[in-house]
């Protein structure tokens, strides 16, 4: 493959280290809760997509919020940007 595509570079970002950092430092990313998802939090009365639940890491168990997905996509695309 290298012979055919000499300029090809394959990147393997350490996503798990970044994800663990993310979960340990939610405030940096404007997130608030990992202990419960937005739909199951009985104290969260406004469950709209643009309400306070938007800052929860998970919307429903194991399904991350769109805000999280956009953060993670920035991490994954960073090594792929033209230099």
PyMOL commands that set and color helices and strands:
alter all, ss='L'
color gray80, all
select helices_A, chain A and resi 15-24+26-29+38-40+52-55+66-78
alter helices_A, ss='H'
color red, helices_A
select strands_A, chain A and resi 58-60+63-64
alter strands_A, ss='S'
color yellow, strands_A
deselect
rebuild
show_as cartoon
